[in-house]
């Protein structure tokens, strides 16, 4: 896995916090509110995180983010 940028790390931390708090992963819209950015920007971040191997998602399905083990630096 390649190193995360600051914003990517913030996104990962937001996902992990949401899952730990609620017991299920956030939607793109929920993440956009948490990160104070647009849903399209969150979608791009999720795609990059998936390419880097930090998460897995299922396109077209809400709450499909799966955090891969060992993402914490």
mmJSON file of the N, C-alpha and C atoms, coordinates in Angstrom:
{"data_MODEL":{"atom_site":{
"group_PDB":["ATOM","ATOM","ATOM","ATOM","ATOM","ATOM","ATOM","ATOM","ATOM","ATOM","ATOM","ATOM","ATOM","ATOM","ATOM","ATOM","ATOM","ATOM","ATOM","ATOM","ATOM","ATOM","ATOM","ATOM","ATOM","ATOM","ATOM","ATOM","ATOM","ATOM","ATOM","ATOM","ATOM","ATOM","ATOM","ATOM","ATOM","ATOM","ATOM","ATOM","ATOM","ATOM","ATOM","ATOM","ATOM","ATOM","ATOM","ATOM","ATOM","ATOM","ATOM","ATOM","ATOM","ATOM","ATOM","ATOM","ATOM","ATOM","ATOM","ATOM","ATOM","ATOM","ATOM","ATOM","ATOM","ATOM","ATOM","ATOM","ATOM","ATOM","ATOM","ATOM","ATOM","ATOM","ATOM","ATOM","ATOM","ATOM","ATOM","ATOM","ATOM","ATOM","ATOM","ATOM","ATOM","ATOM","ATOM","ATOM","ATOM","ATOM","ATOM","ATOM","ATOM","ATOM","ATOM","ATOM","ATOM","ATOM","ATOM","ATOM","ATOM","ATOM","ATOM","ATOM","ATOM","ATOM","ATOM","ATOM","ATOM","ATOM","ATOM","ATOM","ATOM","ATOM","ATOM","ATOM","ATOM","ATOM","ATOM","ATOM","ATOM","ATOM","ATOM","ATOM","ATOM","ATOM","ATOM","ATOM","ATOM","ATOM","ATOM","ATOM","ATOM","ATOM","ATOM","ATOM","ATOM","ATOM","ATOM","ATOM","ATOM","ATOM","ATOM","ATOM","ATOM","ATOM","ATOM","ATOM","ATOM","ATOM","ATOM","ATOM","ATOM","ATOM","ATOM","ATOM","ATOM","ATOM","ATOM","ATOM","ATOM","ATOM","ATOM","ATOM","ATOM","ATOM","ATOM","ATOM","ATOM","ATOM","ATOM","ATOM","ATOM","ATOM","ATOM","ATOM","ATOM","ATOM","ATOM","ATOM","ATOM","ATOM","ATOM","ATOM","ATOM","ATOM","ATOM","ATOM","ATOM","ATOM","ATOM","ATOM","ATOM","ATOM","ATOM","ATOM","ATOM","ATOM","ATOM","ATOM","ATOM","ATOM","ATOM","ATOM","ATOM","ATOM","ATOM","ATOM","ATOM","ATOM","ATOM","ATOM","ATOM","ATOM","ATOM","ATOM","ATOM","ATOM","ATOM"],
"id":[1,2,3,4,5,6,7,8,9,10,11,12,13,14,15,16,17,18,19,20,21,22,23,24,25,26,27,28,29,30,31,32,33,34,35,36,37,38,39,40,41,42,43,44,45,46,47,48,49,50,51,52,53,54,55,56,57,58,59,60,61,62,63,64,65,66,67,68,69,70,71,72,73,74,75,76,77,78,79,80,81,82,83,84,85,86,87,88,89,90,91,92,93,94,95,96,97,98,99,100,101,102,103,104,105,106,107,108,109,110,111,112,113,114,115,116,117,118,119,120,121,122,123,124,125,126,127,128,129,130,131,132,133,134,135,136,137,138,139,140,141,142,143,144,145,146,147,148,149,150,151,152,153,154,155,156,157,158,159,160,161,162,163,164,165,166,167,168,169,170,171,172,173,174,175,176,177,178,179,180,181,182,183,184,185,186,187,188,189,190,191,192,193,194,195,196,197,198,199,200,201,202,203,204,205,206,207,208,209,210,211,212,213,214,215,216,217,218,219],
"type_symbol":["N","C","C","N","C","C","N","C","C","N","C","C","N","C","C","N","C","C","N","C","C","N","C","C","N","C","C","N","C","C","N","C","C","N","C","C","N","C","C","N","C","C","N","C","C","N","C","C","N","C","C","N","C","C","N","C","C","N","C","C","N","C","C","N","C","C","N","C","C","N","C","C","N","C","C","N","C","C","N","C","C","N","C","C","N","C","C","N","C","C","N","C","C","N","C","C","N","C","C","N","C","C","N","C","C","N","C","C","N","C","C","N","C","C","N","C","C","N","C","C","N","C","C","N","C","C","N","C","C","N","C","C","N","C","C","N","C","C","N","C","C","N","C","C","N","C","C","N","C","C","N","C","C","N","C","C","N","C","C","N","C","C","N","C","C","N","C","C","N","C","C","N","C","C","N","C","C","N","C","C","N","C","C","N","C","C","N","C","C","N","C","C","N","C","C","N","C","C","N","C","C","N","C","C","N","C","C","N","C","C","N","C","C","N","C","C","N","C","C"],
"label_atom_id":["N","CA","C","N","CA","C","N","CA","C","N","CA","C","N","CA","C","N","CA","C","N","CA","C","N","CA","C","N","CA","C","N","CA","C","N","CA","C","N","CA","C","N","CA","C","N","CA","C","N","CA","C","N","CA","C","N","CA","C","N","CA","C","N","CA","C","N","CA","C","N","CA","C","N","CA","C","N","CA","C","N","CA","C","N","CA","C","N","CA","C","N","CA","C","N","CA","C","N","CA","C","N","CA","C","N","CA","C","N","CA","C","N","CA","C","N","CA","C","N","CA","C","N","CA","C","N","CA","C","N","CA","C","N","CA","C","N","CA","C","N","CA","C","N","CA","C","N","CA","C","N","CA","C","N","CA","C","N","CA","C","N","CA","C","N","CA","C","N","CA","C","N","CA","C","N","CA","C","N","CA","C","N","CA","C","N","CA","C","N","CA","C","N","CA","C","N","CA","C","N","CA","C","N","CA","C","N","CA","C","N","CA","C","N","CA","C","N","CA","C","N","CA","C","N","CA","C","N","CA","C","N","CA","C","N","CA","C","N","CA","C","N","CA","C","N","CA","C","N","CA","C","N","CA","C"],
"label_alt_id":[null,null,null,null,null,null,null,null,null,null,null,null,null,null,null,null,null,null,null,null,null,null,null,null,null,null,null,null,null,null,null,null,null,null,null,null,null,null,null,null,null,null,null,null,null,null,null,null,null,null,null,null,null,null,null,null,null,null,null,null,null,null,null,null,null,null,null,null,null,null,null,null,null,null,null,null,null,null,null,null,null,null,null,null,null,null,null,null,null,null,null,null,null,null,null,null,null,null,null,null,null,null,null,null,null,null,null,null,null,null,null,null,null,null,null,null,null,null,null,null,null,null,null,null,null,null,null,null,null,null,null,null,null,null,null,null,null,null,null,null,null,null,null,null,null,null,null,null,null,null,null,null,null,null,null,null,null,null,null,null,null,null,null,null,null,null,null,null,null,null,null,null,null,null,null,null,null,null,null,null,null,null,null,null,null,null,null,null,null,null,null,null,null,null,null,null,null,null,null,null,null,null,null,null,null,null,null,null,null,null,null,null,null,null,null,null,null,null,null],
"label_comp_id":["UNK","UNK","UNK","UNK","UNK","UNK","UNK","UNK","UNK","UNK","UNK","UNK","UNK","UNK","UNK","UNK","UNK","UNK","UNK","UNK","UNK","UNK","UNK","UNK","UNK","UNK","UNK","UNK","UNK","UNK","UNK","UNK","UNK","UNK","UNK","UNK","UNK","UNK","UNK","UNK","UNK","UNK","UNK","UNK","UNK","UNK","UNK","UNK","UNK","UNK","UNK","UNK","UNK","UNK","UNK","UNK","UNK","UNK","UNK","UNK","UNK","UNK","UNK","UNK","UNK","UNK","UNK","UNK","UNK","UNK","UNK","UNK","UNK","UNK","UNK","UNK","UNK","UNK","UNK","UNK","UNK","UNK","UNK","UNK","UNK","UNK","UNK","UNK","UNK","UNK","UNK","UNK","UNK","UNK","UNK","UNK","UNK","UNK","UNK","UNK","UNK","UNK","UNK","UNK","UNK","UNK","UNK","UNK","UNK","UNK","UNK","UNK","UNK","UNK","UNK","UNK","UNK","UNK","UNK","UNK","UNK","UNK","UNK","UNK","UNK","UNK","UNK","UNK","UNK","UNK","UNK","UNK","UNK","UNK","UNK","UNK","UNK","UNK","UNK","UNK","UNK","UNK","UNK","UNK","UNK","UNK","UNK","UNK","UNK","UNK","UNK","UNK","UNK","UNK","UNK","UNK","UNK","UNK","UNK","UNK","UNK","UNK","UNK","UNK","UNK","UNK","UNK","UNK","UNK","UNK","UNK","UNK","UNK","UNK","UNK","UNK","UNK","UNK","UNK","UNK","UNK","UNK","UNK","UNK","UNK","UNK","UNK","UNK","UNK","UNK","UNK","UNK","UNK","UNK","UNK","UNK","UNK","UNK","UNK","UNK","UNK","UNK","UNK","UNK","UNK","UNK","UNK","UNK","UNK","UNK","UNK","UNK","UNK","UNK","UNK","UNK","UNK","UNK","UNK"],
"label_asym_id":["A","A","A","A","A","A","A","A","A","A","A","A","A","A","A","A","A","A","A","A","A","A","A","A","A","A","A","A","A","A","A","A","A","A","A","A","A","A","A","A","A","A","A","A","A","A","A","A","A","A","A","A","A","A","A","A","A","A","A","A","A","A","A","A","A","A","A","A","A","A","A","A","A","A","A","A","A","A","A","A","A","A","A","A","A","A","A","A","A","A","A","A","A","A","A","A","A","A","A","A","A","A","A","A","A","A","A","A","A","A","A","A","A","A","A","A","A","A","A","A","A","A","A","A","A","A","A","A","A","A","A","A","A","A","A","A","A","A","A","A","A","A","A","A","A","A","A","A","A","A","A","A","A","A","A","A","A","A","A","A","A","A","A","A","A","A","A","A","A","A","A","A","A","A","A","A","A","A","A","A","A","A","A","A","A","A","A","A","A","A","A","A","A","A","A","A","A","A","A","A","A","A","A","A","A","A","A","A","A","A","A","A","A","A","A","A","A","A","A"],
"label_entity_id":["1","1","1","1","1","1","1","1","1","1","1","1","1","1","1","1","1","1","1","1","1","1","1","1","1","1","1","1","1","1","1","1","1","1","1","1","1","1","1","1","1","1","1","1","1","1","1","1","1","1","1","1","1","1","1","1","1","1","1","1","1","1","1","1","1","1","1","1","1","1","1","1","1","1","1","1","1","1","1","1","1","1","1","1","1","1","1","1","1","1","1","1","1","1","1","1","1","1","1","1","1","1","1","1","1","1","1","1","1","1","1","1","1","1","1","1","1","1","1","1","1","1","1","1","1","1","1","1","1","1","1","1","1","1","1","1","1","1","1","1","1","1","1","1","1","1","1","1","1","1","1","1","1","1","1","1","1","1","1","1","1","1","1","1","1","1","1","1","1","1","1","1","1","1","1","1","1","1","1","1","1","1","1","1","1","1","1","1","1","1","1","1","1","1","1","1","1","1","1","1","1","1","1","1","1","1","1","1","1","1","1","1","1","1","1","1","1","1","1"],
"label_seq_id":[1,1,1,2,2,2,3,3,3,4,4,4,5,5,5,6,6,6,7,7,7,8,8,8,9,9,9,10,10,10,11,11,11,12,12,12,13,13,13,14,14,14,15,15,15,16,16,16,17,17,17,18,18,18,19,19,19,20,20,20,21,21,21,22,22,22,23,23,23,24,24,24,25,25,25,26,26,26,27,27,27,28,28,28,29,29,29,30,30,30,31,31,31,32,32,32,33,33,33,34,34,34,35,35,35,36,36,36,37,37,37,38,38,38,39,39,39,40,40,40,41,41,41,42,42,42,43,43,43,44,44,44,45,45,45,46,46,46,47,47,47,48,48,48,49,49,49,50,50,50,51,51,51,52,52,52,53,53,53,54,54,54,55,55,55,56,56,56,57,57,57,58,58,58,59,59,59,60,60,60,61,61,61,62,62,62,63,63,63,64,64,64,65,65,65,66,66,66,67,67,67,68,68,68,69,69,69,70,70,70,71,71,71,72,72,72,73,73,73],
"pdbx_PDB_ins_code":[null,null,null,null,null,null,null,null,null,null,null,null,null,null,null,null,null,null,null,null,null,null,null,null,null,null,null,null,null,null,null,null,null,null,null,null,null,null,null,null,null,null,null,null,null,null,null,null,null,null,null,null,null,null,null,null,null,null,null,null,null,null,null,null,null,null,null,null,null,null,null,null,null,null,null,null,null,null,null,null,null,null,null,null,null,null,null,null,null,null,null,null,null,null,null,null,null,null,null,null,null,null,null,null,null,null,null,null,null,null,null,null,null,null,null,null,null,null,null,null,null,null,null,null,null,null,null,null,null,null,null,null,null,null,null,null,null,null,null,null,null,null,null,null,null,null,null,null,null,null,null,null,null,null,null,null,null,null,null,null,null,null,null,null,null,null,null,null,null,null,null,null,null,null,null,null,null,null,null,null,null,null,null,null,null,null,null,null,null,null,null,null,null,null,null,null,null,null,null,null,null,null,null,null,null,null,null,null,null,null,null,null,null,null,null,null,null,null,null],
"Cartn_x":[0.837,0.0,0.875,0.501,1.252,0.804,1.643,1.392,0.178,-0.548,-1.73,-1.364,-2.074,-1.95,-2.723,-2.59,-3.284,-4.794,-5.328,-6.777,-7.259,-6.448,-6.82,-6.84,-5.874,-5.84,-7.054,-7.426,-8.618,-9.865,-9.935,-11.074,-11.11,-9.971,-9.909,-10.301,-9.826,-10.166,-11.66,-12.252,-13.69,-14.493,-14.065,-14.747,-14.648,-13.443,-13.233,-14.039,-14.044,-14.806,-16.297,-16.805,-18.225,-18.591,-17.765,-18.041,-17.992,-16.996,-16.873,-18.032,-18.536,-19.628,-20.982,-21.217,-22.543,-22.679,-21.56,-21.611,-21.82,-21.838,-21.977,-21.268,-20.874,-20.114,-20.997,-20.385,-21.137,-21.445,-22.455,-22.728,-21.821,-21.766,-20.979,-21.504,-22.817,-23.435,-23.078,-23.106,-22.736,-21.269,-20.416,-18.99,-18.771,-19.529,-19.368,-19.731,-20.723,-21.08,-19.989,-19.47,-18.412,-17.159,-16.783,-15.558,-15.766,-17.016,-17.365,-16.886,-17.266,-16.918,-18.073,-17.959,-19.04,-19.037,-20.203,-20.248,-19.355,-19.23,-18.372,-16.897,-16.487,-15.108,-14.858,-15.853,-15.736,-15.641,-16.462,-16.437,-15.046,-14.436,-13.084,-12.077,-12.208,-11.3,-11.461,-12.704,-12.952,-12.354,-12.447,-11.882,-10.359,-9.731,-8.269,-7.877,-8.63,-8.338,-8.503,-9.471,-9.658,-8.509,-8.082,-6.951,-5.681,-5.524,-4.344,-4.465,-5.656,-5.835,-6.248,-6.687,-7.083,-8.527,-9.382,-10.791,-11.26,-12.416,-13.131,-14.53,-15.072,-16.438,-17.17,-18.479,-19.318,-20.055,-19.731,-20.341,-21.838,-22.594,-24.04,-24.727,-23.947,-24.526,-24.149,-25.149,-24.886,-24.266,-23.462,-22.835,-22.023,-21.306,-20.539,-19.044,-18.626,-17.201,-16.717,-15.664,-15.016,-13.572,-13.182,-11.822,-10.924,-9.818,-8.871,-7.971,-7.527,-6.666,-5.318,-4.755,-3.433,-3.396,-4.503,-4.503,-3.839,-3.854,-3.297,-1.787,-1.304,0.141,0.814],
"Cartn_y":[-1.185,0.0,1.239,2.195,3.446,4.369,5.308,6.232,7.115,7.469,8.315,9.787,10.616,12.063,12.453,13.677,14.147,14.022,14.444,14.377,12.93,12.067,10.656,10.034,10.407,9.893,10.4,11.661,12.211,11.445,11.101,10.336,8.958,8.289,6.974,7.046,8.067,8.226,8.479,9.267,9.539,8.258,7.457,6.183,5.269,5.119,4.234,4.712,6.012,6.56,6.292,6.522,6.302,4.839,3.931,2.498,2.111,2.598,2.273,2.835,3.997,4.645,4.024,3.731,3.296,1.809,1.138,-0.284,-0.616,0.377,0.199,1.351,1.162,2.208,3.378,4.543,5.725,5.7,6.46,6.683,7.815,7.999,9.1,10.442,10.567,11.816,12.079,11.035,11.208,11.598,10.971,11.329,12.763,13.199,14.57,15.578,15.261,16.148,16.142,14.966,14.854,15.608,15.453,16.06,17.472,17.926,19.267,19.492,18.557,18.637,18.072,18.116,17.641,16.115,15.531,14.079,13.613,14.426,14.026,13.997,14.919,14.918,13.682,13.327,12.125,10.889,10.833,9.696,9.536,10.633,10.581,10.074,10.553,10.104,8.609,8.133,6.71,5.87,6.354,5.619,5.519,6.603,6.605,5.669,5.72,4.829,3.366,3.089,1.718,1.296,2.194,1.893,1.605,2.318,2.131,0.903,0.304,-0.912,-0.717,0.487,0.765,0.404,0.419,0.077,-0.752,-1.347,-2.004,-1.422,-1.193,-0.686,-1.458,-1.353,-1.896,-0.725,-0.405,0.739,0.513,1.549,1.479,0.991,0.613,0.146,1.115,1.519,2.383,1.553,2.187,1.56,0.316,0.391,-0.782,-0.66,0.355,0.549,-0.493,-1.19,-2.153,-1.688,-1.43,-0.992,-2.219,-2.171,-3.277,-3.194,-4.332,-4.375,-3.723,-3.103,-2.529,-1.165,-0.45,0.864,1.927,1.747,2.771,2.834,4.05,4.253,4.525],
"Cartn_z":[0.0,0.0,0.0,-0.815,-0.859,0.267,0.589,1.685,1.403,2.466,2.343,2.452,1.688,1.848,3.111,3.537,4.742,4.576,3.442,3.208,3.108,2.52,2.436,3.828,4.667,6.03,6.807,6.616,7.272,6.836,5.567,5.058,5.698,5.788,6.41,7.884,8.572,9.984,10.16,9.258,9.325,9.093,8.132,7.852,9.076,9.622,10.775,11.98,12.226,13.358,13.177,11.974,11.703,11.93,11.427,11.592,13.069,13.794,15.219,16.034,15.645,16.362,16.036,14.756,14.306,14.014,13.801,13.518,12.047,11.202,9.754,9.058,7.789,7.088,6.651,6.458,6.029,4.538,4.159,2.743,2.264,0.972,0.411,0.922,1.0,1.473,2.936,3.765,5.173,5.302,4.519,4.54,4.082,3.097,2.605,3.694,4.525,5.639,6.703,7.016,8.024,7.586,6.318,5.8,5.258,5.275,4.796,3.355,2.492,1.08,0.257,-1.04,-1.906,-2.019,-2.283,-2.493,-3.641,-4.693,-5.811,-5.397,-4.534,-4.038,-3.165,-2.348,-1.518,-2.406,-3.449,-4.361,-4.967,-5.387,-5.957,-4.921,-3.683,-2.623,-2.378,-2.388,-2.17,-3.288,-4.513,-5.642,-5.516,-5.099,-4.915,-3.78,-2.678,-1.55,-1.941,-2.791,-3.256,-4.172,-5.061,-5.944,-5.135,-4.017,-3.173,-2.272,-2.208,-1.433,0.011,0.369,1.744,2.036,1.019,1.188,-0.002,0.163,-0.931,-0.941,-2.129,-2.243,-3.335,-3.299,-4.366,-4.984,-6.212,-6.878,-7.019,-6.703,-6.808,-5.557,-4.541,-3.287,-2.172,-1.392,-0.244,0.87,1.667,2.835,2.481,1.395,0.958,1.229,1.981,2.248,3.251,2.877,3.764,3.939,5.176,5.471,5.532,4.813,4.793,6.027,6.521,7.699,7.379,8.414,8.275,7.622,7.575,6.929,7.792,9.1,9.987,9.871,9.76,9.586,10.909],
"occupancy":[1.0,1.0,1.0,1.0,1.0,1.0,1.0,1.0,1.0,1.0,1.0,1.0,1.0,1.0,1.0,1.0,1.0,1.0,1.0,1.0,1.0,1.0,1.0,1.0,1.0,1.0,1.0,1.0,1.0,1.0,1.0,1.0,1.0,1.0,1.0,1.0,1.0,1.0,1.0,1.0,1.0,1.0,1.0,1.0,1.0,1.0,1.0,1.0,1.0,1.0,1.0,1.0,1.0,1.0,1.0,1.0,1.0,1.0,1.0,1.0,1.0,1.0,1.0,1.0,1.0,1.0,1.0,1.0,1.0,1.0,1.0,1.0,1.0,1.0,1.0,1.0,1.0,1.0,1.0,1.0,1.0,1.0,1.0,1.0,1.0,1.0,1.0,1.0,1.0,1.0,1.0,1.0,1.0,1.0,1.0,1.0,1.0,1.0,1.0,1.0,1.0,1.0,1.0,1.0,1.0,1.0,1.0,1.0,1.0,1.0,1.0,1.0,1.0,1.0,1.0,1.0,1.0,1.0,1.0,1.0,1.0,1.0,1.0,1.0,1.0,1.0,1.0,1.0,1.0,1.0,1.0,1.0,1.0,1.0,1.0,1.0,1.0,1.0,1.0,1.0,1.0,1.0,1.0,1.0,1.0,1.0,1.0,1.0,1.0,1.0,1.0,1.0,1.0,1.0,1.0,1.0,1.0,1.0,1.0,1.0,1.0,1.0,1.0,1.0,1.0,1.0,1.0,1.0,1.0,1.0,1.0,1.0,1.0,1.0,1.0,1.0,1.0,1.0,1.0,1.0,1.0,1.0,1.0,1.0,1.0,1.0,1.0,1.0,1.0,1.0,1.0,1.0,1.0,1.0,1.0,1.0,1.0,1.0,1.0,1.0,1.0,1.0,1.0,1.0,1.0,1.0,1.0,1.0,1.0,1.0,1.0,1.0,1.0,1.0,1.0,1.0,1.0,1.0,1.0],
"B_iso_or_equiv":[0.0,0.0,0.0,0.0,0.0,0.0,0.0,0.0,0.0,0.0,0.0,0.0,0.0,0.0,0.0,0.0,0.0,0.0,0.0,0.0,0.0,0.0,0.0,0.0,0.0,0.0,0.0,0.0,0.0,0.0,0.0,0.0,0.0,0.0,0.0,0.0,0.0,0.0,0.0,0.0,0.0,0.0,0.0,0.0,0.0,0.0,0.0,0.0,0.0,0.0,0.0,0.0,0.0,0.0,0.0,0.0,0.0,0.0,0.0,0.0,0.0,0.0,0.0,0.0,0.0,0.0,0.0,0.0,0.0,0.0,0.0,0.0,0.0,0.0,0.0,0.0,0.0,0.0,0.0,0.0,0.0,0.0,0.0,0.0,0.0,0.0,0.0,0.0,0.0,0.0,0.0,0.0,0.0,0.0,0.0,0.0,0.0,0.0,0.0,0.0,0.0,0.0,0.0,0.0,0.0,0.0,0.0,0.0,0.0,0.0,0.0,0.0,0.0,0.0,0.0,0.0,0.0,0.0,0.0,0.0,0.0,0.0,0.0,0.0,0.0,0.0,0.0,0.0,0.0,0.0,0.0,0.0,0.0,0.0,0.0,0.0,0.0,0.0,0.0,0.0,0.0,0.0,0.0,0.0,0.0,0.0,0.0,0.0,0.0,0.0,0.0,0.0,0.0,0.0,0.0,0.0,0.0,0.0,0.0,0.0,0.0,0.0,0.0,0.0,0.0,0.0,0.0,0.0,0.0,0.0,0.0,0.0,0.0,0.0,0.0,0.0,0.0,0.0,0.0,0.0,0.0,0.0,0.0,0.0,0.0,0.0,0.0,0.0,0.0,0.0,0.0,0.0,0.0,0.0,0.0,0.0,0.0,0.0,0.0,0.0,0.0,0.0,0.0,0.0,0.0,0.0,0.0,0.0,0.0,0.0,0.0,0.0,0.0,0.0,0.0,0.0,0.0,0.0,0.0],
"pdbx_formal_charge":[null,null,null,null,null,null,null,null,null,null,null,null,null,null,null,null,null,null,null,null,null,null,null,null,null,null,null,null,null,null,null,null,null,null,null,null,null,null,null,null,null,null,null,null,null,null,null,null,null,null,null,null,null,null,null,null,null,null,null,null,null,null,null,null,null,null,null,null,null,null,null,null,null,null,null,null,null,null,null,null,null,null,null,null,null,null,null,null,null,null,null,null,null,null,null,null,null,null,null,null,null,null,null,null,null,null,null,null,null,null,null,null,null,null,null,null,null,null,null,null,null,null,null,null,null,null,null,null,null,null,null,null,null,null,null,null,null,null,null,null,null,null,null,null,null,null,null,null,null,null,null,null,null,null,null,null,null,null,null,null,null,null,null,null,null,null,null,null,null,null,null,null,null,null,null,null,null,null,null,null,null,null,null,null,null,null,null,null,null,null,null,null,null,null,null,null,null,null,null,null,null,null,null,null,null,null,null,null,null,null,null,null,null,null,null,null,null,null,null],
"auth_seq_id":[1,1,1,2,2,2,3,3,3,4,4,4,5,5,5,6,6,6,7,7,7,8,8,8,9,9,9,10,10,10,11,11,11,12,12,12,13,13,13,14,14,14,15,15,15,16,16,16,17,17,17,18,18,18,19,19,19,20,20,20,21,21,21,22,22,22,23,23,23,24,24,24,25,25,25,26,26,26,27,27,27,28,28,28,29,29,29,30,30,30,31,31,31,32,32,32,33,33,33,34,34,34,35,35,35,36,36,36,37,37,37,38,38,38,39,39,39,40,40,40,41,41,41,42,42,42,43,43,43,44,44,44,45,45,45,46,46,46,47,47,47,48,48,48,49,49,49,50,50,50,51,51,51,52,52,52,53,53,53,54,54,54,55,55,55,56,56,56,57,57,57,58,58,58,59,59,59,60,60,60,61,61,61,62,62,62,63,63,63,64,64,64,65,65,65,66,66,66,67,67,67,68,68,68,69,69,69,70,70,70,71,71,71,72,72,72,73,73,73],
"auth_comp_id":["UNK","UNK","UNK","UNK","UNK","UNK","UNK","UNK","UNK","UNK","UNK","UNK","UNK","UNK","UNK","UNK","UNK","UNK","UNK","UNK","UNK","UNK","UNK","UNK","UNK","UNK","UNK","UNK","UNK","UNK","UNK","UNK","UNK","UNK","UNK","UNK","UNK","UNK","UNK","UNK","UNK","UNK","UNK","UNK","UNK","UNK","UNK","UNK","UNK","UNK","UNK","UNK","UNK","UNK","UNK","UNK","UNK","UNK","UNK","UNK","UNK","UNK","UNK","UNK","UNK","UNK","UNK","UNK","UNK","UNK","UNK","UNK","UNK","UNK","UNK","UNK","UNK","UNK","UNK","UNK","UNK","UNK","UNK","UNK","UNK","UNK","UNK","UNK","UNK","UNK","UNK","UNK","UNK","UNK","UNK","UNK","UNK","UNK","UNK","UNK","UNK","UNK","UNK","UNK","UNK","UNK","UNK","UNK","UNK","UNK","UNK","UNK","UNK","UNK","UNK","UNK","UNK","UNK","UNK","UNK","UNK","UNK","UNK","UNK","UNK","UNK","UNK","UNK","UNK","UNK","UNK","UNK","UNK","UNK","UNK","UNK","UNK","UNK","UNK","UNK","UNK","UNK","UNK","UNK","UNK","UNK","UNK","UNK","UNK","UNK","UNK","UNK","UNK","UNK","UNK","UNK","UNK","UNK","UNK","UNK","UNK","UNK","UNK","UNK","UNK","UNK","UNK","UNK","UNK","UNK","UNK","UNK","UNK","UNK","UNK","UNK","UNK","UNK","UNK","UNK","UNK","UNK","UNK","UNK","UNK","UNK","UNK","UNK","UNK","UNK","UNK","UNK","UNK","UNK","UNK","UNK","UNK","UNK","UNK","UNK","UNK","UNK","UNK","UNK","UNK","UNK","UNK","UNK","UNK","UNK","UNK","UNK","UNK","UNK","UNK","UNK","UNK","UNK","UNK"],
"auth_asym_id":["A","A","A","A","A","A","A","A","A","A","A","A","A","A","A","A","A","A","A","A","A","A","A","A","A","A","A","A","A","A","A","A","A","A","A","A","A","A","A","A","A","A","A","A","A","A","A","A","A","A","A","A","A","A","A","A","A","A","A","A","A","A","A","A","A","A","A","A","A","A","A","A","A","A","A","A","A","A","A","A","A","A","A","A","A","A","A","A","A","A","A","A","A","A","A","A","A","A","A","A","A","A","A","A","A","A","A","A","A","A","A","A","A","A","A","A","A","A","A","A","A","A","A","A","A","A","A","A","A","A","A","A","A","A","A","A","A","A","A","A","A","A","A","A","A","A","A","A","A","A","A","A","A","A","A","A","A","A","A","A","A","A","A","A","A","A","A","A","A","A","A","A","A","A","A","A","A","A","A","A","A","A","A","A","A","A","A","A","A","A","A","A","A","A","A","A","A","A","A","A","A","A","A","A","A","A","A","A","A","A","A","A","A","A","A","A","A","A","A"],
"auth_atom_id":["N","CA","C","N","CA","C","N","CA","C","N","CA","C","N","CA","C","N","CA","C","N","CA","C","N","CA","C","N","CA","C","N","CA","C","N","CA","C","N","CA","C","N","CA","C","N","CA","C","N","CA","C","N","CA","C","N","CA","C","N","CA","C","N","CA","C","N","CA","C","N","CA","C","N","CA","C","N","CA","C","N","CA","C","N","CA","C","N","CA","C","N","CA","C","N","CA","C","N","CA","C","N","CA","C","N","CA","C","N","CA","C","N","CA","C","N","CA","C","N","CA","C","N","CA","C","N","CA","C","N","CA","C","N","CA","C","N","CA","C","N","CA","C","N","CA","C","N","CA","C","N","CA","C","N","CA","C","N","CA","C","N","CA","C","N","CA","C","N","CA","C","N","CA","C","N","CA","C","N","CA","C","N","CA","C","N","CA","C","N","CA","C","N","CA","C","N","CA","C","N","CA","C","N","CA","C","N","CA","C","N","CA","C","N","CA","C","N","CA","C","N","CA","C","N","CA","C","N","CA","C","N","CA","C","N","CA","C","N","CA","C","N","CA","C","N","CA","C","N","CA","C","N","CA","C"],
"pdbx_PDB_model_num":[1,1,1,1,1,1,1,1,1,1,1,1,1,1,1,1,1,1,1,1,1,1,1,1,1,1,1,1,1,1,1,1,1,1,1,1,1,1,1,1,1,1,1,1,1,1,1,1,1,1,1,1,1,1,1,1,1,1,1,1,1,1,1,1,1,1,1,1,1,1,1,1,1,1,1,1,1,1,1,1,1,1,1,1,1,1,1,1,1,1,1,1,1,1,1,1,1,1,1,1,1,1,1,1,1,1,1,1,1,1,1,1,1,1,1,1,1,1,1,1,1,1,1,1,1,1,1,1,1,1,1,1,1,1,1,1,1,1,1,1,1,1,1,1,1,1,1,1,1,1,1,1,1,1,1,1,1,1,1,1,1,1,1,1,1,1,1,1,1,1,1,1,1,1,1,1,1,1,1,1,1,1,1,1,1,1,1,1,1,1,1,1,1,1,1,1,1,1,1,1,1,1,1,1,1,1,1,1,1,1,1,1,1,1,1,1,1,1,1]
}}}
